[in-house]
Amino acid sequence: MNTLTVVHVIISLIGIASGLVVMVGLLTGRRPNGWTALFQASTVATSVTGFFFPFHGFTPAIAVGIISMFLLAIAILARYGRRLAGAWRWIYVVTAMVALCLNVFVLIVQLFQKVPALKALAPTQSEPPFLVTQLFALALFVVLTIVASIKFRIE
């Protein structure tokens, strides 16, 4: 792997790990400020570094990067610009959780592409093991986002 790939993967894993800590905070009604800053910064860096890879037309990876950057801009505005006041509280929760969900989706794609045992189960990523894994992740994030929106409403 080249240096850009290694840096991108490390930043992505930091973003996912810190995002999971932030998610737990949202689910318990807490605000882990340092972890939030790390999650947002590393997730923005993940998207930015993703744009430095060779360009071969508009791909799903580019779409995910653009959507993630848009969501993170709103999450950062809600958290720091609007200080989670009023509706900005649930807007922050939803945008942060969807950004994390997108990172997890990309992780699942990468795992099914790079881990031999998973690649054997779904070589084209259209097979049931891959689809079920993505569907499970989506369902889990929908439920967790709803719960976090409820739990994180109270100051």
N, C-alpha and C positions, 0 to 999 in steps of 0.2 A: 504494500500500500504506500502511496506517496504521502508526503507530509500533510497536504491539504486534507486528504481523506482521514488520516489519523486525528488531526485537530478537530475536524468536523464531527467525527464519531465521539470523541471525548467530550466535546461541548454538548452534543446531543444527549449523551448519557447523564451529564451533570444537569441539564435542563429537565430531563425526565425524573431523575432522583429528587431534585429540589422541588419539582412540580408535585410529586407525590407527597412531600412533606407539607407543601402549601395546601394541597387538597385535604389532608388530614386536619389542618388548621381550620379550613373552611367548614368541614364537616362537624367540627367540635366548637364552632363559633369563635375561634381564636384568630389572631392576626400575627403570624410569624414574619415580622417585618424583614429581617435579614434574609430569610429563605425566599421571601417574595421577591426581593430585589435580585437575588441570585437566579431564581427561576426566570424572571422576566429578561434579565440581561443575557443569560445563557440561551434562552429560547430565541431571542432576537439574533444573537450571534450564530445560532444554528441555521436560521433562515438566511442570514447574510452570507455565511460561508458556503451554503448550498448554491448560491447564485454564482460562485466562482468556478464551479465545475464546467467542463466543456459543454457548450450549448449545441444541442441537436434538435432544434425545434421546440415548440411548446409541449411540455410533458406533464404528466400528473404531479411529478415532483416540483416542478416550477409552480403549478397551480397551488399546491399545498403551501409552498413557501410564501406566495403572495397572500393567500388567505390568512396564514398564520401571522404575517406582519401586520395586516389590517386589524386582526383581532387583538394582537398585542398592543397596537397603538391605542385602541379603545380601552383595553385593560389598564394600561399605564395612565391614560387620561383619567379614567374613573378612580384609580387608586391614589394617584398623586395630584392630579389637577383638580379633581372634584371632591377629593377626600372621602369618597364612599358615601356622600350625602344623598339621601333620598333614593331615587331609582338607580343612581350610579352604583349602589351597593350590589344589587342583583345583576346589573350589567357587568360589573367587574367579575362576579362569580362565574357567570355564563361565558364571558369571553376568555377568562383564564382557563376554565375547565375545557373549553373546546380547543384552545391552543394546546393544552396538554394532551387531549385526546388525539389530535392530529399527529403529535410527536409519537405517541404510542402506536398509532396506525402505521406510521413510517417504520418504526422499530419492528413491528410484526412483518411488514413487507421485507425488510432487510434480513430478518431472521430466516424467513422462508426462502430467500435467495441465497444466503451465505452458509447456513447450517446444513450440512449434508443430509442428516436424517429428516429435517423438515422439507428440504428441497425434494427429496425422494417422495414425500407424501403429497406434495403439490408442485410439480415441476413447472407448470404454467401459471400458477397462482389463480387458477379458475376451478380447482378441485375442491370438494367439500371440506377437507381439513382447514384449508386457508380461509375459505368463506365463513365457516362456522367460527373460527377464531376471531375474525374481523367483526362478525355479527355479535359475538359475545362481548367483545371489547366495546362496541358501540352501545349495546344495551346496558352494560355496566356503567358507562360514562353518562348515559341519559339519566339513569336512576341516581347516580352519585351527584350529578349536577342539580337535579331537582332537590335532593336532600340538602346539599350545600346551600342552595338558594334559600331554603327555609331556615336552616340552622344559622346562617351567617347574617340574617336580617337584623338580629338584635344587636345593638351597640354594646 
